C-alpha cells in the first residue's frame, strides 16, 4: 500500500449537492486535514438549500468540521432533486469557485452515485478543475450504489466518534431518515478500515491520478 500526499495543502475546495453531503462523505478527513494544516483556506460550495434551515445547519456544521481553517461557505438555492435540469446554473456555480483561486485538493461526490444531483455535480467537477487532485467521497443510502474505492484515509476511533457526534448534533433536520444514524456512519467506516488495515477509515474515488518522478541528479542522461 502506497501513501500519497499533496505536495502542499494551502487551499481545499469542498463541493456538495446538498447540505450534509460534504460532512457525511468527508467529515473525518476535514477534521484531520484542518488540524494537520492550521490556517488552511477552505471554500465550501453547496448547490441546494440556500435560504433554508438546511443552510443554517450547514454553516454551523462545516465550521465545526473545519477547526482553525479560513472557511468560506457558499450555499445556492437550486431545487433539490432537479440539479440535472439546472446544469447551466450548477456549472456556473462550480466555475465561480474555480475563479477564486488554485486549490490543492478538491472533495466532491463520485460519478457513480445514484442520486441525480450528486452525479450531475460529479460530472461537472472535472470539466472545471482539469489539473487538480479531486477525490470523490461516499454517501451510504437506500440506493445500492457503493463501489470499491481506491483511496483510503484511516481514522482514529476518537476522530470517528467526533465525526458521528457532530453529524447528529448539527443536522437535526435529517434525523428522521432511516439511514441517518450512528450505526450507519460507523459501520461503513469500519468496513473501509478493514480494507486499509485500520480500525476505521473514510474512502474516496479518484478519477485520475498523475504520478511525478523526481529527476535524478549527478547522472549524465546520455550514459
ROKOL-52527 format. One line per 3 residues: for each residue x, y, z of N, C-alpha, C. Coordinates in steps of 0.02 Angstrom, whole numbers, padded with zeros to 5 digits. Layout:
X:Y:Z:X:Y:Z:X:Y:Z; ...;
REM end
This chain:
00043:-00059:00000:00000:00000:00000:00044:00062:00000; 00032:00107:-00046:00073:00167:-00056:00035:00227:-00029; 00070:00268:00010:00040:00329:00037:00057:00387:-00009;
00006:00424:-00030:00014:00482:-00073:-00014:00543:-00039; 00024:00596:-00036:00002:00658:-00005:00013:00716:-00054; -00030:00768:-00053:-00016:00827:-00094:00051:00858:-00073;
00086:00889:-00121:00149:00922:-00104:00139:00976:-00051; 00082:01008:-00052:00065:01057:-00001:-00011:01057:00005; -00036:01086:00059:-00108:01093:00068:-00123:01161:00096;
-00125:01210:00051:-00141:01278:00071:-00214:01294:00061; -00245:01260:00012:-00315:01276:-00004:-00353:01213:-00024; -00412:01204:00006:-00456:01149:-00011:-00522:01177:-00037;
-00552:01141:-00084:-00619:01157:-00109:-00664:01098:-00093; -00720:01111:-00062:-00769:01060:-00044:-00833:01073:-00083; -00857:01022:-00119:-00915:01030:-00162:-00969:00980:-00142;
-01031:01004:-00134:-01086:00959:-00118:-01149:00979:-00153; -01191:00930:-00168:-01255:00945:-00198:-01305:00967:-00145; -01300:00938:-00085:-01346:00954:-00031:-01308:00969:00033;
-01340:01008:00075:-01312:01020:00142:-01310:00952:00178; -01254:00935:00204:-01235:00874:00241:-01195:00825:00199; -01196:00831:00132:-01158:00784:00090:-01084:00785:00107;
-01055:00844:00113:-00983:00850:00124:-00964:00820:00192; -01002:00837:00243:-00986:00813:00310:-00995:00737:00316; -01047:00710:00284:-01058:00638:00286:-01001:00602:00250;
-00984:00626:00190:-00935:00592:00150:-00863:00602:00172; -00849:00661:00201:-00778:00677:00214:-00768:00713:00281; -00814:00705:00327:-00808:00741:00391:-00745:00722:00429;
-00728:00659:00430:-00667:00638:00464:-00605:00666:00431; -00604:00666:00365:-00547:00694:00328:-00540:00768:00343; -00595:00804:00347:-00592:00876:00362:-00562:00888:00431;
-00584:00850:00480:-00558:00858:00548:-00482:00846:00548; -00461:00793:00516:-00390:00776:00515:-00349:00826:00476; -00371:00844:00416:-00332:00888:00373:-00328:00959:00401;
-00383:00984:00428:-00382:01053:00454:-00338:01058:00516; -00336:01006:00557:-00293:01006:00615:-00219:00996:00597; -00207:00959:00544:-00138:00947:00522:-00110:01007:00485;
-00154:01050:00459:-00133:01109:00420:-00169:01171:00446; -00149:01196:00505:-00183:01254:00535:-00184:01313:00487; -00241:01345:00483:-00247:01404:00440:-00260:01389:00367;
-00270:01325:00350:-00284:01307:00281:-00346:01344:00257; -00346:01366:00194:-00403:01400:00165:-00451:01348:00138; -00514:01352:00159:-00565:01304:00138:-00625:01341:00108;
-00641:01325:00046:-00700:01352:00014:-00750:01295:00004; -00809:01301:00033:-00860:01250:00027:-00918:01279:-00013; -00941:01242:-00064:-00997:01264:-00105:-01048:01208:-00109;
-01110:01225:-00094:-01166:01178:-00095:-01219:01205:-00143; -01247:01161:-00184:-01292:01184:-00237:-01363:01197:-00213; -01386:01162:-00162:-01456:01168:-00140:-01461:01187:-00067;
-01520:01211:-00047:-01532:01225:00024:-01525:01298:00044; -01505:01341:-00003:-01495:01411:00013:-01558:01445:00040; -01550:01484:00094:-01606:01521:00122:-01651:01479:00167;
-01632:01418:00182:-01674:01374:00222:-01639:01354:00287; -01674:01315:00328:-01644:01287:00388:-01582:01246:00372; -01583:01213:00315:-01527:01171:00297:-01463:01212:00287;
-01470:01272:00261:-01410:01315:00255:-01383:01333:00324; -01427:01348:00371:-01404:01364:00439:-01367:01304:00469; -01395:01245:00460:-01362:01185:00485:-01293:01176:00453;
-01290:01186:00387:-01228:01176:00351:-01173:01223:00374; -01190:01285:00385:-01140:01334:00406:-01112:01317:00475; -01156:01298:00520:-01133:01280:00587:-01093:01215:00585;
-01115:01168:00545:-01081:01103:00542:-01012:01110:00512; -01005:01143:00455:-00940:01148:00423:-00891:01189:00465; -00916:01238:00502:-00872:01274:00548:-00844:01226:00601;
-00884:01179:00623:-00861:01130:00672:-00815:01078:00642; -00827:01061:00579:-00787:01010:00546:-00721:01037:00519; -00713:01102:00517:-00652:01132:00489:-00619:01176:00542;
-00596:01147:00598:-00567:01187:00652:-00503:01222:00630; -00500:01287:00645:-00440:01325:00630:-00431:01345:00558; -00478:01327:00515:-00471:01343:00444:-00498:01413:00429;
-00474:01441:00374:-00502:01503:00347:-00559:01481:00301; -00619:01481:00328:-00676:01449:00296:-00722:01498:00261; -00740:01482:00199:-00791:01520:00162:-00843:01470:00137;
-00907:01484:00151:-00961:01439:00134:-01010:01474:00087; -01026:01441:00032:-01074:01467:-00017:-01129:01415:-00025; -01191:01434:-00013:-01248:01389:-00020:-01297:01418:-00070;
-01306:01384:-00126:-01353:01407:-00177:-01422:01378:-00164; -01470:01401:-00204:-01540:01381:-00193:-01570:01342:-00251; -01529:01301:-00285:-01557:01259:-00337:-01606:01210:-00305;
-01658:01190:-00341:-01708:01144:-00312:-01680:01074:-00302; -01692:01047:-00243:-01670:00979:-00226:-01701:00929:-00274; -01659:00885:-00303:-01683:00835:-00349:-01690:00858:-00420;
-01673:00921:-00434:-01682:00948:-00502:-01617:00977:-00530; -01561:00961:-00500:-01498:00988:-00523:-01482:00970:-00596; -01498:00909:-00620:-01483:00893:-00690:-01514:00942:-00739;
-01574:00967:-00725:-01606:01014:-00772:-01587:01086:-00757; -01543:01096:-00708:-01515:01162:-00694:-01440:01161:-00707; -01420:01125:-00759:-01350:01114:-00775:-01312:01180:-00780;
-01339:01229:-00815:-01304:01292:-00825:-01289:01327:-00760; -01338:01329:-00715:-01327:01361:-00650:-01277:01323:-00609; -01282:01256:-00611:-01234:01216:-00573:-01163:01224:-00599;
-01157:01224:-00665:-01090:01233:-00695:-01062:01301:-00678; -01103:01352:-00681:-01080:01420:-00664:-01058:01424:-00591; -01095:01390:-00546:-01077:01391:-00475:-01008:01361:-00464;
-00993:01306:-00498:-00928:01274:-00491:-00874:01319:-00522; -00888:01349:-00579:-00840:01393:-00612:-00824:01454:-00568; -00873:01479:-00532:-00860:01536:-00488:-00813:01517:-00432;
-00819:01456:-00406:-00772:01432:-00355:-00702:01425:-00386; -00699:01400:-00446:-00634:01391:-00480:-00598:01459:-00488; -00637:01511:-00501:-00607:01577:-00512:-00580:01608:-00448;
-00595:01578:-00391:-00575:01607:-00328:-00503:01589:-00309; -00473:01542:-00344:-00403:01525:-00328:-00386:01455:-00348; -00324:01437:-00335:-00296:01372:-00356:-00297:01324:-00298;
-00341:01274:-00298:-00343:01226:-00242:-00291:01171:-00248; -00270:01145:-00191:-00225:01088:-00189:-00264:01023:-00184; -00325:01026:-00160:-00366:00966:-00152:-00440:00984:-00160;
-00476:00943:-00197:-00548:00952:-00206:-00583:00889:-00182; -00635:00898:-00141:-00676:00842:-00118:-00747:00853:-00143; -00775:00803:-00178:-00842:00809:-00205:-00873:00740:-00212;
-00933:00736:-00240:-00966:00671:-00248:-00933:00630:-00303; -00952:00565:-00306:-00923:00520:-00355:-00969:00513:-00416; -00940:00495:-00472:-00977:00491:-00535:-01028:00434:-00536;
-01017:00382:-00496:-01064:00325:-00497:-01120:00333:-00446; -01123:00388:-00410:-01176:00399:-00360:-01244:00398:-00394; -01291:00360:-00367:-01356:00351:-00399:-01401:00412:-00392;
-01387:00456:-00344:-01428:00516:-00337:-01413:00564:-00394; -01465:00586:-00428:-01455:00626:-00489:-01418:00691:-00475; -01429:00722:-00418:-01395:00785:-00402:-01321:00773:-00390;
-01305:00721:-00352:-01235:00704:-00338:-01199:00689:-00404; -01230:00648:-00444:-01198:00626:-00507:-01186:00684:-00554; -01234:00730:-00558:-01225:00788:-00602:-01167:00831:-00580;
-01163:00844:-00515:-01107:00884:-00490:-01041:00849:-00503; -01039:00784:-00493:-00976:00747:-00504:-00952:00751:-00576; -00999:00754:-00622:-00981:00759:-00693:-00955:00829:-00711;
-00978:00879:-00675:-00955:00947:-00688:-00884:00959:-00663; -00868:00929:-00606:-00804:00944:-00573:-00744:00937:-00620; -00735:00881:-00656:-00675:00875:-00698:-00676:00920:-00760;
-00734:00948:-00777:-00736:00994:-00833:-00714:01064:-00813; -00713:01077:-00748:-00692:01143:-00722:-00623:01139:-00690; -00612:01088:-00650:-00547:01077:-00617:-00511:01022:-00656;
-00475:01041:-00708:-00446:00992:-00754:-00378:00966:-00732; -00341:01003:-00692:-00273:00983:-00674:-00264:00983:-00599; -00312:00954:-00563:-00311:00957:-00491:-00324:00887:-00462;
-00302:00879:-00400:-00317:00817:-00364:-00389:00822:-00338; -00433:00782:-00367:-00504:00781:-00348:-00522:00711:-00324; -00549:00707:-00264:-00569:00643:-00236:-00645:00643:-00224;
-00676:00587:-00241:-00748:00580:-00232:-00765:00543:-00168; -00806:00574:-00126:-00824:00543:-00062:-00886:00498:-00071; -00897:00456:-00020:-00953:00408:-00020:-01010:00432:00024;
-01072:00418:00003:-01130:00429:00045:-01173:00366:00042; -01177:00331:00098:-01216:00270:00102:-01290:00288:00109; -01332:00259:00066:-01404:00274:00067:-01442:00215:00039;
-01507:00225:00024:-01550:00170:00004:-01527:00138:-00061; -01505:00178:-00109:-01483:00150:-00173:-01420:00107:-00163; -01417:00052:-00198:-01359:00007:-00192:-01304:00030:-00241;
-01273:00087:-00225:-01226:00117:-00273:-01154:00120:-00247; -01141:00090:-00190:-01072:00091:-00165:-01027:00050:-00211; -00970:00078:-00228:-00921:00044:-00270:-00856:00036:-00231;
-00811:-00005:-00257:-00748:-00015:-00222:-00704:00046:-00229; -00686:00080:-00174:-00645:00140:-00178:-00572:00124:-00190; -00534:00176:-00207:-00463:00167:-00221:-00419:00208:-00174;
-00449:00252:-00135:-00410:00296:-00090:-00440:00291:-00020; -00398:00283:00030:-00422:00275:00099:-00386:00324:00145; -00423:00349:00194:-00394:00391:00246:-00412:00359:00314;
-00364:00324:00346:-00378:00294:00411:-00398:00347:00462; -00446:00329:00505:-00469:00374:00557:-00461:00340:00625; -00430:00375:00671:-00427:00350:00740:-00497:00349:00769;
-00508:00304:00816:-00576:00297:00844:-00603:00362:00873; -00563:00403:00908:-00590:00466:00933:-00613:00513:00877; -00578:00511:00821:-00598:00554:00764:-00664:00529:00734;
-00671:00464:00728:-00733:00436:00702:-00791:00454:00749; -00780:00447:00814:-00833:00464:00862:-00851:00538:00857; -00800:00580:00849:-00812:00652:00842:-00853:00667:00780;
-00836:00635:00724:-00874:00645:00663:-00947:00628:00673; -00960:00569:00701:-01029:00547:00710:-01067:00594:00756; -01035:00615:00810:-01067:00661:00858:-01085:00726:00824;
-01040:00753:00784:-01053:00817:00751:-01108:00809:00698; -01111:00754:00663:-01164:00743:00614:-01232:00743:00648; -01238:00707:00702:-01302:00702:00738:-01321:00768:00772;
-01270:00804:00793:-01283:00868:00827:-01306:00922:00780; -01275:00926:00721:-01286:00984:00678:-01339:00975:00624; -01356:00913:00608:-01405:00903:00555:-01469:00873:00583;
-01500:00911:00627:-01562:00888:00659:-01618:00875:00609; -01619:00910:00554:-01673:00902:00505:-01670:00834:00470; -01614:00798:00477:-01606:00735:00442:-01615:00674:00488;
-01628:00685:00551:-01629:00629:00598:-01686:00580:00586; -01738:00601:00550:-01794:00555:00538:-01781:00508:00479; -01726:00517:00444:-01708:00472:00389:-01682:00406:00418;
-01704:00351:00389:-01689:00286:00417:-01614:00270:00417; -01577:00301:00371:-01505:00285:00366:-01461:00335:00402; -01491:00388:00429:-01451:00441:00461:-01444:00425:00535;
-01397:00382:00552:-01385:00365:00622:-01313:00343:00633; -01294:00337:00695:-01225:00322:00713:-01203:00254:00686; -01248:00205:00686:-01229:00138:00662:-01211:00140:00588;
-01248:00178:00549:-01233:00182:00477:-01164:00212:00466; -01150:00269:00497:-01086:00303:00486:-01028:00262:00511; -01035:00233:00571:-00980:00193:00599:-00972:00128:00562;
-01027:00099:00538:-01023:00035:00503:-00984:00040:00439; -00999:00091:00398:-00962:00099:00336:-00889:00115:00351; -00876:00156:00401:-00807:00173:00419:-00769:00111:00442;
-00803:00065:00476:-00770:00003:00498:-00751:-00041:00438; -00797:-00047:00391:-00783:-00086:00331:-00723:-00057:00293; -00723:00008:00283:-00667:00039:00247:-00603:00034:00287;
-00607:00033:00354:-00548:00024:00394:-00517:-00045:00383; -00560:-00096:00381:-00536:-00164:00369:-00497:-00167:00303; -00521:-00131:00253:-00492:-00134:00187:-00425:-00097:00181;
-00407:-00059:00233:-00342:-00024:00231:-00301:-00037:00294; -00315:-00092:00328:-00278:-00112:00388:-00282:-00059:00443; -00341:-00032:00453:-00354:00017:00506:-00418:-00002:00541;
-00430:00029:00599:-00493:00016:00633:-00551:00048:00595; -00543:00112:00578:-00594:00148:00541:-00560:00188:00485; -00599:00206:00435:-00572:00246:00380:-00629:00277:00341;
-00613:00331:00307:-00656:00357:00254:-00623:00338:00187; -00664:00327:00137:-00638:00305:00073:-00662:00352:00018; -00621:00357:-00034:-00634:00404:-00088:-00618:00371:-00155;
-00645:00401:-00208:-00632:00378:-00276:-00593:00431:-00313; -00541:00410:-00348:-00501:00457:-00388:-00514:00443:-00462; -00538:00495:-00497:-00550:00487:-00569:-00484:00483:-00607;
-00435:00520:-00583:-00371:00521:-00618:-00315:00541:-00570; -00260:00505:-00572:-00201:00521:-00534:-00141:00526:-00581; -00102:00578:-00574:-00041:00586:-00614:00019:00579:-00568;
00063:00532:-00582:00121:00521:-00541:00181:00560:-00569; 00217:00594:-00526:00277:00629:-00547:00339:00593:-00520; 00391:00591:-00560:00453:00559:-00540:00507:00612:-00533;
00538:00616:-00474:00590:00666:-00463:00650:00651:-00507; 00680:00702:-00538:00739:00690:-00581:00799:00668:-00541; 00838:00622:-00568:00899:00601:-00536:00953:00653:-00548;
00992:00668:-00498:01044:00719:-00504:01113:00685:-00507; 01159:00718:-00541:01227:00694:-00542:01240:00638:-00591; 01190:00625:-00635:01197:00571:-00684:01189:00599:-00754;
01236:00583:-00797:01234:00606:-00866:01179:00566:-00902; 01125:00600:-00928:01070:00563:-00960:01091:00527:-01023; 01151:00544:-01052:01174:00512:-01113:01202:00443:-01099;
01231:00434:-01039:01262:00369:-01022:01209:00314:-01012;
REM end
